[in-house]
Amino acid sequence: MSTAPMLGRTHEIAVLHRIFDSVTAEERPHLVTVLGDAGIGKTRLATEFTTQLEQQGIRVLRGRSQPYGTSTLYGPFAQHVKQFAGIFASDDVPAARRKLRAGITELLSEESSDEVASHLELMIGLGAEGEVADRQTLFLAARRFTEGLTGDGPVALVFEDLHWADSGTLDLLEILASRIRDVPLLLLALARPVLLLERPGWGGGLTAYTALSLESLPDSDAAKLAALLAESRGLDADPTRLAETSEGNPLFIEELVASVAERPDAAGTELPNTIRGLLSARLDALPQEERSVLLDASVVGKVFWRGALERILGERAGLPDALDALEARDLIRREPFSWIEGDEQFAFKHVLIRDVAYATLSRATRKDLHAAVATFLEEATGGAAATATALARHWGEAGDAERALGYLLMAAEQAGRGWAKDEAARLYGEALDVIPDEQTDRRREISRKRAMALAALQHVEDARLIARRLEPESTES
């Protein structure tokens, strides 16, 4: 596998280290948002930086938002909590609760641990019943948990793909950044610029906030990256031509070099001038077994498991070799941690690779594959609330409206208990799209629940506005 060196980001890495040094020295939380287009290197920058922190013994917890239709309640933060407590998606609810309560008891004082744990259960989808009176109660529990993490030293929490986050996650991150005081905490968010369309005032009013914009690589760095990658693959390619075609986008440069390496007969032809066109050509040129595995994996999502592919393909003898080959081609990455205990977890190197692969499949083929993935997830996770949105999407794409409806309602109820009222209203709306018109009683009941979620959402909006008006005067510590 050819791992691209990170070039042209010396300034950004230095800025992150200066901020973290200040966070540690002054014990003052700081929110940093790294903004940049797809493929520009946000994740690579964050990985390089946080790996350096971990080598110093700093605790780093990572979480990522998922694309529309597969997101989970307070996604990245929920992943932070689960990583801390050692909770897997494959754990049943009682086991997950035991792990959470044991971890929180160790983290916080005995007097407060039960209350914080019960509220975190609601936030991360482990609370099967009950609801608190307002969202602030849950956010306070999140704050106490986050503060507790810093008891043994500085902490960095990473929020990847924040542009896909629901509004509740964005609100939570702003609350953590504005209300936590006197602890060494770095909140590192990665997002595409579209985040600022959703939240034009993102980071405004925070006393410790930095927006770090990642631009295309300068021509000299782009050419140097192309030359290094070409040399690593034994290619005699024109780095200037590759750099110019890529317009300084590191992902585009990597894929161009890989495409030329894998298709030497096409080295003198016109290079694709879009990343999607390049990826499509590269996937078309894959050996049949590897291509088949990659397309099937795209149905699972950006993150996928070997067990899901075995469900789709059967225990095919060539599957391990195909996965190794795809990893060697740097199309997928084997992840060091799996949310399904005992299974291998992989991720597409970039969501664009996954999207191009998925678009290659016919609608009929997708339908069968989604049913297989849904069956796998049900068996692996017990149809848990944490995977309800993903199961709803897979069963919906498989054409099983009734099963999709059940998971939509499960996810909506979980979102309501966790005070993600806008998410609950959206999910109830999706449920109404699935329920046949003739089921009037059922539609009436779901419409009632959606109206209640919308009414509660107005309360959340009012509370948000009030909190922002009061923030400059707050002396809360």
N, C-alpha and C positions, 0 to 999 in steps of 0.2 A: 504494500500500500504506500502510495506517495503522499506524505504529509507536507502540505505547503508551509514554508516558513512564513512567519508573520513579519511583513515589511511595511514601512511607512506609518507605523502606529506608535513610534517611540514617545511622541508628545502625549498621546492619550494615556498610555500606560503610566507615564510619569505623573500625569494629573491625578489618576486614580490612586497612586501610591501617596501622593501628597495629601489628598483628602483623607485617606485611611490613616495616615500618620497623625493628622489633626484630630480625627475621631478618637484615636487611641489616647493621644496626649491630653486632650481637653475633655474626654468622656462626653462628647456631644454628638448625637445622632446626625446623620447626613444622608439625604436622598440624592442619588445620581441617576439620571435617565440618559442612557446612550441611545441616540436616535440615528437611524440610517435606513436606506432602502434595502430591499431583499438582496442577499448575497454580498453585502458590503463588508461584512466581517464583525457584526456585533457579538455574536456568540463566541467567535474565536478570540476576540479581545477580552471578553469576560472570562473565558476559560483560562487564557494565559495569565490573567491577573489573579484570579481566585486560586489557581494552582500554586502560584507563588506564595499566596497567603497560607494555604494549607501546608506548604513546606516549612512555614514558620510556626506551625502548630495552631493556626487560627481556625476556629470552627466556621465552616461554610455550609449553608443549606441552600439547595437549589430547587426551584419550582418553575413550571412553565404553564402558561395558558394554552388551551387547545383551540383549534379552529371552531367556528360556529357549528353547533350540532353535536359536539362531543365534549364540550366544556363541563367541568364539575364545579360544584359550589365553592366559591373562594379558592379556585384551583391552585395557584402557586402557593398560597399560604397553607392550604390544607396539606399540600405535599411537604412543606416544611415541617408541619406538626407530625405527619406520619413518618417522615424520615427520622425525626428526633425520637419518636416512640418505637420505631422498628415495626410499623404496621404495614402489612401487605394488602393489596387489593384482594388477594385470595384468602385472607383471614375472614372467618365468620365474625359477625358483629360482637358477640360476647367476648371473643378472644381479642379483638381490636380494642374494645373498651378496657379490658384488663391491662393491656399494654399501655394505653394512654394514661390510665389512672396511676399505674406504677411509675411511669415517667414523670408525671406532673407532681406526684407526691415527693419524688426525689428532687425535683427542681424547685418547688415552692414550700412554704411553711405548711405544716399539717393542717392548720386552721383554714387556710384558703384553698387547698388543693382540690377538695371535692367539688366546690362551687365552680372553680375555673375549669376543671375537667368536664363537668356536666355541660357547661356552656360551649366548650370547644367541641364536644360531641355533636351539638346542634349545628355548629359551623361546618364541620367536615363530614357530615352525613352519617353519623353514628347514633344520633338521637331519634329513636323510633316514635317517640311520643312527647307531648308537652311543648310549650313555647313560652319564651320570655316576653315581657310586656313591651320591650322596645329594642331596637338594634344596638343602642349604646351599651346595653348590658353585655351583649356578645362581643362588641368591639373592645370593651374594657378587659374581658377575659383574654382576648388576643393580645392586648397590650401587656397584661401581666405575664403572659407566657413569654412574649418576646423579651421583656425586661429580664425575666428569669434566666433566659439563655445566656445573658451577658455576665452572670454571676461568677463564672470561671475565667472571664477574659473577653476580649473583643470578638464580635460576631459579624459575619457578612451574610445577608439574605439576598439571594438572587431571584428576580422575577423576570423570567424570559417570556418573549412574545406577548408583551403587555398590550399590544394593539388588539389582541383577541379577547382581552379580559372583559368580564361583565362589569357593570357599573359598581356593583357591590365590592368587587376586588379593588377597583380604583379608589373608592371611598375609603376602604380599609387601609390601603397603603398611605393615603394622605393623612389619615388619622394617626397611624403609627409614626409618620414622619413629623407631625406637628405636635403631638401630645407627649411622646416619650422624651424624658429629660435625663441628663446626667448619667448616661450609660454609653459605652463604646460600641455603637451599632452603625453599620453601613447597610443601607438599603440600595441595592443596585438593580435598576430596571432597564430592560432592553425592549425597544419598540421601533416600529416603523413610524414615519412622520404622520401617518393617518391618525395616530393617537391624539394629535393636537387638534384634529377636526372634531373628535369626540369630546375632548376636554381642552378647549382653547386656553384656559387659565391654568393648565397643569403645572404644579410646582409654585404657582403664584402665592405670595404671602408667607412662604416658608423661610425661616431665618437661615437654614442650612440646606440649600438646594443648588445643584449644578446640572445643567443640560449640556451634554457632550455630543456634538454632532459629528458623525463619521461621514466623510466625503469619499469620492473616488480616489484611488491611489494616484499620486503624481506620475507623470509619464516615465520618469526615471525609475521609480520604484516598481511600476507596473512592468516595465521591460525587464528589470532585474528579476522579478518574481517569475516571469515567463521563461527567462533564460535558466534560472535555477531548476524549475520544474522540468523543462525540456532536457537539461543535462542529467537530471536524476533518472530520466527514462531513456537516456541514450539517443535523443533525437537531435537531428541537425535541422532545427526550425528557426525561422526568423523571429526573434523575440519582439522586435519593434512592431512587426505586422500583427502578432498576437495581441500585444498590448493595445495597439490602436483599435483593433476589432472589438476588444473587451470594454473599451472606454473606461479602463481603470477599475472595473469591478472584479475583486479577487475571485469570487466564485466562477465568473465567466472565464477568467484566465485559466483557472484550474481545469475547467471542463473543456476548454479549447485544446489545451495541451493533451489531456487524456484522450480526446477524440482523435487528434492527429496520431497519437501513439497507438491507438487501437485500430486505426484505419490508415495505415501508411500509404495505401493506394490513392487516398483522397488528399494527400498532403499538398498537392499543387492545385487543387480545385478551389472554388470560391468558398470561403468559410461562412457558416451561418452568422447572420448579424443580429440575432436575438438569442437570449439564453434559452428560451423555450424551444426554438428551432434547433439549437445545438443539442439540447438534451434529448429531443425527439429522435434526431439522427443517431445519437450515441446509443440510445436504447434499442433502436431498430437493428443496430449492428451487433448486438450482444448474441452470444451463442444461445440456442433455443432454450436449453435448460435454465440458464441464468435469467434470461428474459422472462420466462414463465414464472419463476419464483419471485422476481421483482414486481411483476404486475399483480400477482396474487397478494403480495405483501402490501401493495398500495391500497388494497381494499380495507385492510385492518386500520391503517392510518399512518401518520408520521412515525409513531412508535408501534412496533409490532413484536410478536413473540414467535419463537420456533414452534411452540405448541399449536398456535393458530394455523401456521402453514402445514403442519402435520395433519390437522383437521381437514384442511382443504385438499392437500395432495396425497394424503395417506403417508405412511412412514416410508417414503420413497428413499431408496438407497443413496441417490445423488443429492439429496437436500443439504447435508452438511457441507459437501464440496461446493455446491452452488452458492451457499451463504458465504463461505470463505472466499470464493472468487469475487463475489460482489463487494465484499469488504476490501479485498486487495485492489479492486478497481476504484475504491473510494466513493462508491455510490451509497453504501450503508455503513453504519458504525455499530459495533457490538458494545453495548452499554455495560458499565461496571456493576450496575444495580438493576434488579428486576422487580417491578411491582407485583409480579405473580411469582410467589415463592417456588423455587425449584425449576423455573423455566428460564430459558435464555431470552433476554430482551435486546432488541435491535432498534435503531432509528435510522431513517433516511438522513443522509448527510445534510440535505436541505429540503424543506417542504416543497420547493419547486420540482425536485426530482420525483417526489411522490405524486404531485398533481399531474405532471406530464405522463407518468406511468398509468395513473388511474384513467386519464382521458383516453388512453389507447384502447381500453376494454369496451366491448359492446355492452349495451344496456342489459341484454339477456344474460350475458356472462356475469356481469356485476350482481345481478339479482341472486343467482345461485351462490356466488361467493359470499355475499353479505349474510345469507342464511347460515352458511357454514361458520362464519366468524361469530355471529350472534350465539350460535349453539356452543362454540368454544368458550366465549366469555361467560355465558350462563353457568357452564360446568366449572370453569376455573374460579369464578368469583361468587358463585351461589346466587347470581342475579341481585347482587348487593346494590344498595342505593347509590354507592359511589360510582358505579358504572351504568346507572340507569339511563343517562342521556345517550351514551354510546350505544347501549342496547336498543333504545328507541330508534336511533338512526339506522342501525343495521337491520332491525326487523322491518322498519318502514321501507328501506331500499329493497329488502327481500320480498316486499309485497304482502307481508303479514300485518295488516292494519290493526288487528285486535291485540296482538302481542306488543306492537309498538305503542298502542294506546296505554296499555298497562304500565309500561315503563315511563311514558310521558307523565302520567298521573303520579307515579312514585317520585319522579324527579321534581315535579311541581310542588308536591307536598313537602318534600325535603327542603326545597328552596324557600317555601313559606315559613317553615319552622326556623330556618336560618336567617330570616329577615332579609332575604334577597327577593323582595316582593316584585321587582320588575322582571326578574328571571321567572318567578312563579307565574306571573301574568302571561309572559310570552309562552311558557310551556302549556298553560291551560288553553291559550289561543291555538297552539299547534294541535292540541287534543281535539278542539272543536272542529278543526279541519279534517280530522280523521273520522269522527263519529258521524254515521249516516244521518241524513235529515229526518228520517222517520223515527229515530230514537229520541223523541222529544223530551221525555223525562230526564234522560241522561244528559242531553244537551243543556237542559235548563239548570241542572245541578252544577255542571262544569262552568256554565256562564255565571252562576252565582258566585262560585269560588274565584273566578277570574275578576269579577267586580270587587270582591272583598280585597283581593291582592292589590288591585289598582287604587282602592280607597286607602289602604295602608301605605301604598307607595307615595301618596300625596303627603302623608305624615312624615315619611322619610325625607322627602324633598324639603318640607318645611324645616325639619330638624337640621338638615344640611345647611340651609341658608342662615338659620339662626346661629349655628356653630361658627360659620365663617364670619358673621358680623361680630361675634364676641371674641373671636380668636386673638386679635391684637391686644385685648384687655385681660386675657386669661393669665392667671398666675398659678395655675395648676401645675404641680410638679410630679 
